[in-house]
Amino acid sequence: MNVKAIIFDLDGTLLDTGRGIIKCIASTFGKMSLAVPDEETCKTFVGPPLKMHFLELFETDEKTADDFVRLFREEYAKRDVFLAGRYPGMDECLTTLHERFPLAVATNKREDLAVKLLERFEMTRFFDAICGSDAASSVMKRQIIANAAKRLGFSPTDCLMVGDSSNDAEAAEQLGMPFVGVTYGYGFKNENDLATFSRIRCIQKPVEIESILKKI
């Protein structure tokens, strides 16, 4: 791999944001007088585009999905966005990587919320670009990743994508990017989950990213 920059997903990759998202997903269903899914179903909302995932799981109309996204984002921004935790070794990993590579974030989270969250955890210092979705959640993950690469001044094919879900892997594949899948997040559970994607490396903890890149 001729990697010139690294792009990270946020939810389930850089930070464990599950607690806040799961809590807010459940409360949003309740506020809309919809049956609240079990916790495992709520967990599946960590990472993928919210509206798309809602429509995939439930037989409903576009207006209901739009209302769900709007209400979730209103509630999530008030308090739940900061219900997150650090993955052990992530700060040390980013410190080492940023000495060698420009780094960026590409997330389905609304961009202003992503910036606020990373500021709260004092992680913005590691990144040269932080790219997220728009207010309408209308941007595809591949577009967000391509935007992150552009802000770094590189083609997507010059960048490595690191993420925890098939959404990340598919977007990287569409852009012709090498991809590292992490199994400590909310999407991939083991290497078998990545078997259908090309250009894959699989890691179980952040420090392993360094060991892969030392070989480049």
N, CA, C and O of each residue as an XYZ file, in Angstrom:
864
protein
N       0.834     -1.198      0.000
C       0.000      0.000      0.000
C       0.867      1.245      0.000
O       1.843      1.332      0.746
N       0.512      2.207     -0.836
C       1.205      3.493     -0.849
C       0.304      4.530     -0.169
O      -0.273      5.395     -0.830
N       0.194      4.432      1.143
C      -0.724      5.276      1.905
C      -0.072      6.611      2.225
O       1.034      6.664      2.762
N      -0.777      7.695      1.884
C      -0.264      9.036      2.163
C      -1.043      9.737      3.269
O      -0.574     10.735      3.817
N      -2.238      9.222      3.607
C      -3.064      9.812      4.653
C      -4.025      8.745      5.169
O      -4.261      7.736      4.504
N      -4.578      8.977      6.360
C      -5.482      8.007      6.982
C      -6.779      8.699      7.366
O      -6.770      9.789      7.937
N      -7.897      8.050      7.046
C      -9.216      8.578      7.366
C      -9.924      7.602      8.308
O     -10.000      6.405      8.030
N     -10.437      8.118      9.414
C     -11.093      7.309     10.428
C     -12.593      7.568     10.468
O     -13.043      8.710     10.371
N     -13.359      6.489     10.613
C     -14.744      6.604     11.047
C     -14.721      7.064     12.512
O     -13.689      6.962     13.176
N     -15.848      7.568     13.015
C     -15.885      8.046     14.403
C     -16.594      7.048     15.330
O     -15.968      6.478     16.224
N     -17.885      6.841     15.118
C     -18.671      5.990     16.032
C     -18.205      4.539     15.958
O     -18.269      3.910     14.902
N     -17.738      4.018     17.084
C     -17.294      2.633     17.123
C     -15.892      2.418     16.589
O     -15.415      1.285     16.529
N     -15.226      3.501     16.198
C     -13.852      3.395     15.696
C     -12.919      4.290     16.503
O     -11.952      3.809     17.094
N     -13.204      5.589     16.531
C     -12.401      6.507     17.336
C     -12.900      6.580     18.770
O     -12.101      6.628     19.706
N     -14.218      6.587     18.948
C     -14.826      6.682     20.272
C     -15.971      5.681     20.399
O     -16.646      5.357     19.422
N     -16.173      5.206     21.612
C     -17.306      4.342     21.901
C     -18.500      5.238     22.216
O     -18.702      5.637     23.363
N     -19.275      5.544     21.208
C     -20.409      6.462     21.344
C     -21.742      5.726     21.527
O     -22.805      6.346     21.515
N     -21.676      4.423     21.694
C     -22.888      3.623     21.717
C     -23.878      3.997     22.793
O     -25.082      4.021     22.539
N     -23.402      4.290     23.993
C     -24.318      4.543     25.113
C     -25.269      5.698     24.807
O     -26.475      5.593     25.031
N     -24.718      6.802     24.291
C     -25.556      7.954     23.997
C     -26.506      7.719     22.840
O     -27.668      8.123     22.893
N     -26.012      7.060     21.781
C     -26.851      6.802     20.611
C     -27.976      5.834     20.969
O     -29.136      6.072     20.630
N     -27.635      4.749     21.652
C     -28.644      3.751     22.015
C     -29.716      4.374     22.908
O     -30.907      4.138     22.701
N     -29.309      5.158     23.886
C     -30.252      5.823     24.787
C     -31.188      6.747     24.014
O     -32.397      6.753     24.246
N     -30.625      7.523     23.102
C     -31.424      8.493     22.361
C     -32.312      7.822     21.321
O     -33.422      8.292     21.073
N     -31.853      6.740     20.708
C     -32.690      5.991     19.766
C     -33.938      5.479     20.481
O     -35.053      5.634     19.984
N     -33.743      4.868     21.652
C     -34.874      4.328     22.408
C     -35.845      5.436     22.806
O     -37.058      5.267     22.677
N     -35.332      6.560     23.284
C     -36.217      7.648     23.714
C     -36.940      8.285     22.526
O     -38.071      8.748     22.669
N     -36.296      8.310     21.357
C     -36.939      8.873     20.164
C     -38.127      8.018     19.731
O     -39.179      8.550     19.376
N     -37.961      6.691     19.759
C     -39.102      5.812     19.458
C     -40.246      6.097     20.425
O     -41.406      6.187     20.021
N     -39.907      6.238     21.703
C     -40.929      6.500     22.702
C     -41.640      7.812     22.474
O     -42.864      7.879     22.588
N     -40.893      8.868     22.152
C     -41.489     10.189     21.938
C     -42.406     10.202     20.723
O     -43.342     10.998     20.649
N     -42.125      9.299     19.753
C     -42.970      9.226     18.558
C     -44.104      8.214     18.716
O     -44.831      7.926     17.766
N     -44.243      7.673     19.944
C     -45.280      6.672     20.243
C     -45.141      5.428     19.378
O     -46.128      4.798     19.000
N     -43.888      5.089     19.074
C     -43.584      3.861     18.343
C     -43.058      2.824     19.330
O     -42.481      3.175     20.360
N     -43.257      1.556     19.014
C     -42.752      0.489     19.881
C     -41.224      0.579     19.968
O     -40.539      0.609     18.945
N     -40.703      0.621     21.186
C     -39.253      0.751     21.379
C     -38.587     -0.596     21.109
O     -38.943     -1.588     21.745
N     -37.622     -0.658     20.173
C     -36.938     -1.925     19.879
C     -36.094     -2.382     21.065
O     -35.824     -1.608     21.984
N     -35.681     -3.652     21.032
C     -34.796     -4.139     22.086
C     -33.408     -3.509     21.935
O     -33.110     -2.881     20.919
N     -32.578     -3.682     22.939
C     -31.279     -3.019     22.968
C     -30.393     -3.432     21.799
O     -29.669     -2.599     21.253
N     -30.440     -4.699     21.406
C     -29.607     -5.165     20.295
C     -29.980     -4.462     18.995
O     -29.104     -4.121     18.201
N     -31.269     -4.244     18.775
C     -31.700     -3.514     17.582
C     -31.272     -2.067     17.665
O     -30.833     -1.494     16.668
N     -31.392     -1.466     18.836
C     -30.957     -0.077     19.016
C     -29.468      0.059     18.739
O     -29.027      1.077     18.206
N     -28.691     -0.956     19.097
C     -27.243     -0.922     18.862
C     -26.919     -0.831     17.378
O     -25.899     -0.254     17.001
N     -27.778     -1.394     16.532
C     -27.479     -1.402     15.098
C     -27.544     -0.005     14.493
O     -27.123      0.193     13.353
N     -28.066      0.963     15.237
C     -28.125      2.343     14.753
C     -26.805      3.079     14.954
O     -26.655      4.205     14.480
N     -25.844      2.466     15.649
C     -24.553      3.117     15.882
C     -23.710      2.995     14.618
O     -23.203      1.918     14.304
N     -23.564      4.104     13.897
C     -22.693      4.099     12.720
C     -23.363      4.363     11.395
O     -22.983      5.313     10.710
N     -24.370      3.547     10.985
C     -24.925      3.731      9.637
C     -25.756      5.001      9.504
O     -26.133      5.595     10.513
N     -26.048      5.429      8.271
C     -26.924      6.590      8.067
C     -28.277      6.341      8.730
O     -28.918      5.320      8.483
N     -28.699      7.268      9.561
C     -29.856      7.054     10.430
C     -31.144      6.803      9.646
O     -31.857      5.835      9.913
N     -31.440      7.673      8.682
C     -32.692      7.532      7.936
C     -32.709      6.231      7.137
O     -33.709      5.514      7.131
N     -31.616      5.934      6.475
C     -31.542      4.723      5.656
C     -31.739      3.481      6.517
O     -32.455      2.556      6.134
N     -31.100      3.469      7.681
C     -31.195      2.298      8.553
C     -32.615      2.156      9.110
O     -33.139      1.047      9.210
N     -33.225      3.268      9.465
C     -34.608      3.249      9.964
C     -35.542      2.655      8.912
O     -36.390      1.821      9.229
N     -35.386      3.086      7.662
C     -36.241      2.581      6.583
C     -35.965      1.115      6.270
O     -36.874      0.387      5.873
N     -34.722      0.677      6.442
C     -34.376     -0.728      6.198
C     -35.020     -1.647      7.231
O     -35.431     -2.761      6.905
N     -35.109     -1.180      8.476
C     -35.591     -2.032      9.566
C     -37.106     -2.034      9.727
O     -37.684     -3.024     10.177
N     -37.755     -0.918      9.356
C     -39.189     -0.776      9.648
C     -39.968     -0.383      8.396
O     -39.516      0.428      7.587
N     -41.145     -0.977      8.262
C     -42.015     -0.645      7.142
C     -42.719      0.668      7.456
O     -43.688      0.698      8.214
N     -42.232      1.736      6.876
C     -42.777      3.051      7.166
C     -42.591      3.964      5.962
O     -42.049      3.544      4.940
N     -43.035      5.198      6.077
C     -42.951      6.134      4.967
C     -41.822      7.134      5.188
O     -41.256      7.222      6.277
N     -41.507      7.878      4.150
C     -40.406      8.842      4.190
C     -40.634      9.917      5.257
O     -39.694     10.310      5.947
N     -41.853     10.387      5.394
C     -42.137     11.450      6.364
C     -41.855     10.978      7.789
O     -41.265     11.709      8.584
N     -42.278      9.754      8.110
C     -42.011      9.216      9.451
C     -40.512      9.088      9.688
O     -40.019      9.396     10.773
N     -39.794      8.633      8.671
C     -38.343      8.510      8.790
C     -37.692      9.878      8.984
O     -36.794     10.034      9.812
N     -38.149     10.861      8.221
C     -37.611     12.221      8.362
C     -37.905     12.789      9.750
O     -37.053     13.439     10.356
N     -39.117     12.539     10.247
C     -39.483     13.010     11.585
C     -38.624     12.333     12.653
O     -38.217     12.967     13.627
N     -38.355     11.055     12.462
C     -37.522     10.309     13.402
C     -36.114     10.899     13.452
O     -35.569     11.122     14.534
N     -35.527     11.150     12.282
C     -34.171     11.711     12.215
C     -34.136     13.095     12.855
O     -33.227     13.407     13.625
N     -35.124     13.917     12.535
C     -35.161     15.272     13.089
C     -35.239     15.259     14.616
O     -34.491     15.965     15.293
N     -36.159     14.443     15.149
C     -36.340     14.391     16.596
C     -35.111     13.797     17.282
O     -34.671     14.289     18.321
N     -34.559     12.725     16.686
C     -33.342     12.133     17.259
C     -32.233     13.167     17.356
O     -31.593     13.299     18.399
N     -32.005     13.898     16.279
C     -30.893     14.842     16.260
C     -31.106     15.998     17.236
O     -30.156     16.491     17.844
N     -32.363     16.424     17.381
C     -32.657     17.484     18.351
C     -32.328     17.022     19.764
O     -31.699     17.754     20.529
N     -32.753     15.806     20.113
C     -32.528     15.283     21.457
C     -31.065     14.915     21.679
O     -30.500     15.195     22.737
N     -30.455     14.284     20.673
C     -29.068     13.832     20.795
C     -28.116     15.006     21.023
O     -27.181     14.907     21.817
N     -28.354     16.110     20.329
C     -27.473     17.276     20.434
C     -27.547     17.934     21.805
O     -26.599     18.601     22.219
N     -28.666     17.756     22.522
C     -28.846     18.416     23.817
C     -27.923     17.846     24.880
O     -27.371     18.600     25.681
N     -27.741     16.516     24.906
C     -26.963     15.915     25.995
C     -26.334     14.570     25.644
O     -25.204     14.294     26.048
N     -27.054     13.726     24.892
C     -26.597     12.349     24.699
C     -25.337     12.234     23.851
O     -24.634     11.227     23.929
N     -25.038     13.259     23.036
C     -23.857     13.213     22.178
C     -22.579     13.016     22.991
O     -21.616     12.430     22.498
N     -22.564     13.497     24.224
C     -21.358     13.402     25.033
C     -21.301     12.145     25.901
O     -20.355     11.962     26.667
N     -22.313     11.278     25.785
C     -22.269      9.995     26.495
C     -21.430      9.022     25.681
O     -21.956      8.174     24.960
N     -20.134      9.159     25.807
C     -19.185      8.371     25.005
C     -17.976      8.032     25.857
O     -17.798      8.586     26.942
N     -17.146      7.121     25.367
C     -15.952      6.727     26.101
C     -14.769      6.519     25.173
O     -14.940      6.313     23.971
N     -13.584      6.574     25.726
C     -12.350      6.363     24.964
C     -12.067      4.870     24.818
O     -12.321      4.084     25.731
N     -11.544      4.499     23.669
C     -11.029      3.151     23.509
C      -9.587      3.126     24.025
O      -8.806      4.018     23.694
N      -9.222      2.130     24.824
C      -7.864      2.067     25.369
C      -6.810      2.097     24.271
O      -6.876      1.334     23.307
N      -5.844      2.985     24.430
C      -4.724      3.067     23.491
C      -4.965      3.934     22.281
O      -4.051      4.126     21.478
N      -6.193      4.478     22.115
C      -6.484      5.245     20.905
C      -5.672      6.539     20.837
O      -5.111      6.853     19.788
N      -5.598      7.291     21.931
C      -4.844      8.549     21.910
C      -3.375      8.315     21.594
O      -2.767      9.071     20.836
N      -2.810      7.271     22.177
C      -1.409      6.952     21.913
C      -1.202      6.566     20.453
O      -0.206      6.941     19.834
N      -2.156      5.811     19.913
C      -2.100      5.412     18.506
C      -2.154      6.627     17.592
O      -1.366      6.736     16.653
N      -3.083      7.542     17.864
C      -3.231      8.728     17.022
C      -2.022      9.644     17.121
O      -1.631     10.269     16.136
N      -1.434      9.724     18.298
C      -0.225     10.535     18.470
C       0.884     10.032     17.561
O       1.545     10.819     16.884
N       1.086      8.726     17.548
C       2.130      8.123     16.711
C       1.822      8.293     15.228
O       2.701      8.657     14.446
N       0.578      8.029     14.841
C       0.208      8.108     13.427
C       0.300      9.534     12.897
O       0.708      9.743     11.754
N      -0.074     10.517     13.716
C      -0.078     11.902     13.248
C       1.328     12.439     13.041
O       1.514     13.461     12.381
N       2.294     11.771     13.588
C       3.687     12.154     13.328
C       4.116     11.760     11.924
O       5.074     12.313     11.384
N       3.397     10.792     11.327
C       3.771     10.277     10.006
C       2.799     10.643      8.900
O       3.193     10.791      7.743
N       1.505     10.791      9.259
C       0.470     10.954      8.236
C      -0.480     12.094      8.578
O      -0.722     12.360      9.755
N      -1.025     12.773      7.564
C      -2.205     13.608      7.794
C      -3.376     12.692      8.148
O      -3.529     11.622      7.559
N      -4.199     13.109      9.106
C      -5.330     12.295      9.546
C      -6.627     13.073      9.376
O      -6.652     14.298      9.501
N      -7.707     12.344      9.089
C      -9.025     12.973      8.965
C     -10.080     12.061      9.563
O      -9.843     10.874      9.785
N     -11.250     12.633      9.822
C     -12.421     11.899     10.287
C     -13.498     11.990      9.217
O     -13.735     13.058      8.654
N     -14.155     10.856      8.936
C     -15.306     10.825      8.023
C     -16.418     10.069      8.740
O     -16.310      8.863      8.960
N     -17.477     10.771      9.101
C     -18.533     10.177      9.922
C     -19.919     10.526      9.404
O     -20.132     11.591      8.823
N     -20.859      9.610      9.624
C     -22.259      9.897      9.312
C     -22.901     10.818     10.337
O     -24.012     11.304     10.124
N     -22.214     11.062     11.442
C     -22.703     12.006     12.438
C     -22.717     13.404     11.829
O     -21.860     13.729     11.008
N     -23.682     14.231     12.224
C     -23.715     15.603     11.735
C     -22.386     16.280     12.051
O     -21.862     16.141     13.156
N     -21.842     17.009     11.084
C     -20.459     17.485     11.200
C     -20.224     18.360     12.422
O     -19.203     18.209     13.095
N     -21.136     19.263     12.723
C     -20.922     20.135     13.879
C     -20.922     19.350     15.182
O     -20.198     19.701     16.114
N     -21.734     18.277     15.263
C     -21.744     17.445     16.463
C     -20.460     16.628     16.579
O     -19.940     16.424     17.676
N     -19.954     16.164     15.435
C     -18.692     15.425     15.444
C     -17.559     16.293     15.970
O     -16.734     15.835     16.761
N     -17.520     17.549     15.528
C     -16.484     18.472     15.994
C     -16.617     18.708     17.494
O     -15.620     18.667     18.215
N     -17.831     18.953     17.968
C     -18.055     19.205     19.398
C     -17.646     18.004     20.240
O     -17.033     18.157     21.297
N     -17.989     16.808     19.766
C     -17.649     15.594     20.508
C     -16.144     15.399     20.591
O     -15.610     15.103     21.660
N     -15.462     15.564     19.467
C     -14.004     15.393     19.459
C     -13.314     16.488     20.261
O     -12.263     16.253     20.856
N     -13.892     17.673     20.281
C     -13.361     18.745     21.128
C     -13.496     18.370     22.600
O     -12.571     18.583     23.384
N     -14.644     17.812     22.979
C     -14.872     17.428     24.377
C     -13.831     16.402     24.841
O     -13.390     16.426     25.990
N     -13.450     15.509     23.937
C     -12.471     14.478     24.285
C     -11.036     14.885     23.928
O     -10.117     14.066     23.971
N     -10.863     16.158     23.579
C      -9.539     16.726     23.267
C      -8.819     15.927     22.180
O      -7.626     15.641     22.283
N      -9.572     15.576     21.141
C      -9.010     14.769     20.050
C      -8.892     15.540     18.737
O      -8.316     15.022     17.781
N      -9.417     16.753     18.665
C      -9.331     17.501     17.410
C      -7.885     17.791     17.027
O      -7.588     17.975     15.846
N      -6.983     17.835     18.001
C      -5.572     18.126     17.728
C      -4.923     17.090     16.819
O      -3.889     17.361     16.209
N      -5.519     15.912     16.726
C      -4.928     14.863     15.899
C      -5.310     14.980     14.421
O      -4.656     14.384     13.565
N      -6.376     15.753     14.113
C      -6.971     15.678     12.787
C      -6.834     16.966     11.990
O      -7.024     18.068     12.504
N      -6.499     16.788     10.718
C      -6.365     17.906      9.792
C      -7.692     18.224      9.112
O      -7.836     19.283      8.500
N      -8.651     17.328      9.214
C      -9.995     17.553      8.661
C     -10.987     16.680      9.414
O     -10.694     15.529      9.737
N     -12.166     17.235      9.691
C     -13.257     16.484     10.319
C     -14.486     16.679      9.443
O     -15.020     17.785      9.357
N     -14.932     15.621      8.800
C     -16.023     15.700      7.829
C     -17.188     14.828      8.287
O     -17.003     13.678      8.685
N     -18.399     15.402      8.224
C     -19.580     14.661      8.629
C     -20.728     14.886      7.680
O     -20.556     15.418      6.583
N     -21.909     14.472      8.116
C     -23.104     14.606      7.298
C     -23.677     16.011      7.422
O     -23.250     16.803      8.262
N     -24.663     16.305      6.558
C     -25.348     17.596      6.632
C     -26.559     17.483      7.543
O     -26.843     16.411      8.076
N     -27.267     18.579      7.720
C     -28.406     18.607      8.634
C     -29.519     17.663      8.204
O     -30.264     17.156      9.043
N     -29.637     17.425      6.900
C     -30.699     16.562      6.391
C     -30.289     15.098      6.323
O     -31.089     14.244      5.942
N     -29.049     14.805      6.690
C     -28.520     13.435      6.620
C     -28.658     12.861      5.209
O     -29.012     11.696      5.027
N     -28.369     13.707      4.213
C     -28.582     13.318      2.817
C     -27.296     12.916      2.097
O     -27.324     12.581      0.912
N     -26.170     12.947      2.808
C     -24.879     12.672      2.182
C     -24.485     11.216      2.424
O     -24.559     10.729      3.552
N     -24.068     10.526      1.367
C     -23.638      9.137      1.485
C     -22.247      9.070      2.107
O     -21.479     10.029      2.039
N     -21.932      7.921      2.717
C     -20.641      7.782      3.390
C     -19.475      7.935      2.403
O     -18.451      8.526      2.747
N     -19.618      7.416      1.202
C     -18.535      7.548      0.235
C     -18.269      9.017     -0.104
O     -17.128      9.403     -0.360
N     -19.339      9.841     -0.104
C     -19.165     11.266     -0.372
C     -18.436     11.955      0.781
O     -17.608     12.841      0.568
N     -18.755     11.538      1.997
C     -18.090     12.109      3.171
C     -16.611     11.743      3.172
O     -15.758     12.583      3.460
N     -16.310     10.490      2.851
C     -14.908     10.055      2.799
C     -14.161     10.788      1.691
O     -13.030     11.233      1.887
N     -14.791     10.910      0.532
C     -14.150     11.626     -0.580
C     -13.895     13.078     -0.209
O     -12.866     13.643     -0.580
N     -14.824     13.687      0.522
C     -14.649     15.061      0.977
C     -13.480     15.170      1.952
O     -12.704     16.124      1.900
N     -13.362     14.180      2.843
C     -12.248     14.176      3.798
C     -10.915     14.087      3.062
O      -9.975     14.812      3.387
N     -10.834     13.200      2.072
C      -9.604     13.076      1.292
C      -9.280     14.386      0.574
O      -8.125     14.811      0.534
N     -10.310     15.021      0.007
C     -10.115     16.287     -0.696
C      -9.591     17.362      0.238
O      -8.695     18.122     -0.130
N     -10.147     17.434      1.455
C      -9.685     18.433      2.417
C      -8.234     18.187      2.825
O      -7.507     19.124      3.156
N      -7.822     16.929      2.799
C      -6.432     16.610      3.106
C      -5.509     16.886      1.924
O      -4.289     16.950      2.076
N      -6.108     17.048      0.737
C      -5.318     17.325     -0.456
C      -4.885     16.088     -1.213
O      -3.911     16.120     -1.966
N      -5.630     14.966     -1.010
C      -5.267     13.707     -1.662
C      -6.455     13.096     -2.388
O      -7.608     13.438     -2.124
N      -6.155     12.186     -3.305
C      -7.180     11.346     -3.903
C      -7.571     10.281     -2.885
O      -6.733      9.886     -2.073
N      -8.828      9.799     -2.900
C      -9.199      8.707     -1.992
C      -8.286      7.495     -2.115
O      -8.033      6.810     -1.124
N      -7.789      7.223     -3.317
C      -6.930      6.054     -3.502
C      -5.572      6.206     -2.833
O      -4.836      5.229     -2.693
N      -5.232      7.431     -2.416
C      -3.983      7.657     -1.689
C      -4.166      7.506     -0.180
O      -3.201      7.583      0.580
N      -5.424      7.287      0.252
C      -5.737      7.268      1.681
C      -6.142      5.866      2.137
O      -6.624      5.055      1.347
N      -5.939      5.603      3.406
C      -6.397      4.378      4.053
C      -7.631      4.709      4.878
O      -7.635      5.694      5.617
N      -8.681      3.896      4.761
C      -9.899      4.082      5.549
C      -9.921      3.084      6.690
O      -9.643      1.901      6.490
N     -10.254      3.559      7.901
C     -10.364      2.700      9.082
C     -11.792      2.817      9.617
O     -12.245      3.918      9.930
N     -12.502      1.697      9.725
C     -13.880      1.750     10.202
C     -14.333      0.426     10.786
O     -13.619     -0.575     10.722
N     -15.548      0.436     11.364
C     -16.032     -0.748     12.078
C     -17.265     -1.386     11.452
O     -17.869     -2.277     12.048
N     -17.649     -0.937     10.242
C     -18.907     -1.444      9.696
C     -18.846     -1.688      8.197
O     -17.941     -1.221      7.506
N     -19.837     -2.437      7.710
C     -19.933     -2.690      6.275
C     -20.170     -1.398      5.511
O     -19.759     -1.278      4.357
N     -20.825     -0.433      6.136
C     -21.030      0.870      5.512
C     -19.687      1.527      5.183
O     -19.516      2.100      4.107
N     -18.744      1.438      6.113
C     -17.399      1.977      5.891
C     -16.670      1.180      4.810
O     -16.052      1.752      3.912
N     -16.752     -0.144      4.908
C     -16.039     -1.006      3.970
C     -16.555     -0.838      2.548
O     -15.766     -0.775      1.605
N     -17.876     -0.765      2.387
C     -18.465     -0.601      1.059
C     -18.080      0.748      0.448
O     -17.783      0.836     -0.743
N     -18.088      1.792      1.271
C     -17.721      3.117      0.769
C     -16.262      3.142      0.326
O     -15.938      3.694     -0.726
N     -15.389      2.549      1.122
C     -13.974      2.491      0.759
C     -13.775      1.702     -0.531
O     -12.986      2.088     -1.393
N     -14.500      0.597     -0.652
C     -14.392     -0.234     -1.846
C     -14.841      0.539     -3.084
O     -14.206      0.450     -4.135
N     -15.923      1.291     -2.966
C     -16.425      2.090     -4.081
C     -15.417      3.146     -4.521
O     -15.360      3.512     -5.695
N     -14.628      3.631     -3.572
C     -13.635      4.674     -3.860
C     -12.263      4.105     -4.200
O     -11.334      4.860     -4.485
N     -12.128      2.777     -4.172
C     -10.847      2.149     -4.486
C      -9.803      2.327     -3.409
O      -8.608      2.358     -3.702
N     -10.243      2.445     -2.148
C      -9.333      2.693     -1.036
C      -8.974      1.403     -0.304
O      -9.821      0.520     -0.176
N      -7.750      1.275      0.176
C      -7.454      0.197      1.117
C      -8.223      0.429      2.410
O      -8.475      1.571      2.795
N      -8.593     -0.656      3.075
C      -9.489     -0.547      4.229
C      -9.007     -1.426      5.369
O      -8.598     -2.568      5.161
N      -9.061     -0.877      6.582
C      -8.797     -1.636      7.801
C     -10.095     -1.704      8.599
O     -10.659     -0.671      8.963
N     -10.566     -2.913      8.870
C     -11.776     -3.091      9.655
C     -11.441     -3.378     11.104
O     -10.592     -4.222     11.389
N     -12.100     -2.683     12.027
C     -11.874     -2.907     13.452
C     -13.039     -3.700     14.027
O     -14.193     -3.487     13.654
N     -12.727     -4.621     14.943
C     -13.766     -5.492     15.516
C     -14.108     -5.114     16.953
O     -14.864     -5.821     17.619
N     -13.552     -4.001     17.434
C     -13.859     -3.580     18.810
C     -15.044     -2.615     18.863
O     -15.436     -2.177     19.945
N     -15.627     -2.275     17.681
C     -16.729     -1.320     17.629
C     -18.083     -2.003     17.656
O     -18.293     -2.960     18.400
N     -19.013     -1.497     16.826
C     -20.392     -1.977     16.863
C     -20.811     -2.725     15.610
O     -21.892     -3.312     15.582
N     -19.991     -2.719     14.581
C     -20.348     -3.388     13.342
C     -19.736     -4.777     13.244
O     -20.394     -5.768     13.562
N     -18.488     -4.857     12.808
C     -17.804     -6.138     12.647
C     -17.515     -6.773     14.005
O     -17.048     -6.105     14.928
N     -17.798     -8.064     14.115
C     -17.522     -8.795     15.348
C     -16.273     -9.662     15.244
O     -15.612     -9.931     16.247
N     -15.954    -10.096     14.034
C     -14.760    -10.915     13.827
C     -14.358    -10.833     12.358
O     -15.035    -10.195     11.552
N     -13.266    -11.475     12.027
C     -12.716    -11.383     10.677
C     -13.670    -11.943      9.622
O     -13.650    -11.503      8.473
N     -14.497    -12.901     10.005
C     -15.448    -13.481      9.051
C     -16.438    -12.448      8.526
O     -16.918    -12.558      7.398
N     -16.743    -11.439      9.351
C     -17.680    -10.402      8.926
C     -17.127     -9.543      7.793
O     -17.879     -8.848      7.110
N     -15.815     -9.592      7.598
C     -15.181     -8.793      6.560
C     -14.843     -9.601      5.318
O     -14.245     -9.081      4.377
N     -15.225    -10.870      5.314
C     -14.768    -11.782      4.273
C     -15.225    -11.405      2.867
O     -14.558    -11.747      1.891
N     -16.346    -10.708      2.751
C     -16.883    -10.403      1.419
C     -16.300     -9.130      0.823
O     -16.600     -8.797     -0.323
N     -15.462     -8.403      1.588
C     -14.898     -7.141      1.108
C     -13.446     -7.314      0.699
O     -12.720     -8.129      1.267
N     -13.029     -6.530     -0.303
C     -11.638     -6.596     -0.767
C     -10.780     -5.575     -0.039
O     -11.291     -4.711      0.674
N      -9.451     -5.686     -0.231
C      -8.468     -4.758      0.359
C      -8.645     -4.636      1.869
O      -8.681     -3.531      2.409
N      -8.756     -5.791      2.554
C      -9.095     -5.785      3.968
C      -7.907     -6.190      4.847
O      -7.179     -7.138      4.550
N      -7.743     -5.447      5.923
C      -6.980     -5.896      7.085
C      -7.945     -5.839      8.259
O      -8.863     -5.019      8.257
N      -7.756     -6.690      9.257
C      -8.664     -6.750     10.395
C      -7.871     -6.588     11.683
O      -6.846     -7.244     11.868
N      -8.343     -5.708     12.586
C      -7.656     -5.506     13.855
C      -8.653     -5.566     15.008
O      -9.843     -5.302     14.834
N      -8.141     -5.921     16.195
C      -8.982     -6.078     17.371
C      -8.789     -4.960     18.389
O      -9.580     -4.840     19.324
N      -7.756     -4.142     18.225
C      -7.523     -3.028     19.139
C      -6.707     -1.957     18.418
O      -5.970     -2.268     17.481
N      -6.832     -0.687     18.849
C      -6.202      0.427     18.127
C      -4.709      0.279     17.887
O      -4.221      0.668     16.826
N      -3.972     -0.270     18.839
C      -2.521     -0.343     18.693
C      -2.110     -1.143     17.461
O      -1.015     -0.951     16.933
N      -2.982     -2.036     16.999
C      -2.655     -2.861     15.836
C      -2.622     -2.048     14.544
O      -2.012     -2.476     13.564
N      -3.269     -0.885     14.528
C      -3.192     -0.022     13.350
C      -1.747      0.390     13.108
O      -1.281      0.413     11.969
N      -1.043      0.715     14.186
C       0.366      1.108     14.063
C       1.196     -0.005     13.464
O       2.045      0.245     12.609
N       0.960     -1.244     13.904
C       1.774     -2.354     13.415
C       1.560     -2.585     11.925
O       2.497     -2.959     11.219
N       0.345     -2.370     11.436
C       0.085     -2.496      9.999
C       0.836     -1.433      9.226
O       1.459     -1.721      8.204
N       0.776     -0.199      9.714
C       1.364      0.916      8.979
C       2.887      0.971      9.074
O       3.536      1.615      8.250
N       3.444      0.317     10.048
C       4.907      0.255     10.130
C       5.499     -0.497      8.943
O       6.672     -0.334      8.605
N       4.657     -1.331      8.314
C       5.122     -2.152      7.196
C       5.020     -1.404      5.865
O       5.498     -1.886      4.838
N       4.393     -0.221      5.890
C       4.215      0.544      4.653
C       5.492      1.323      4.307
O       5.532      2.027      3.298
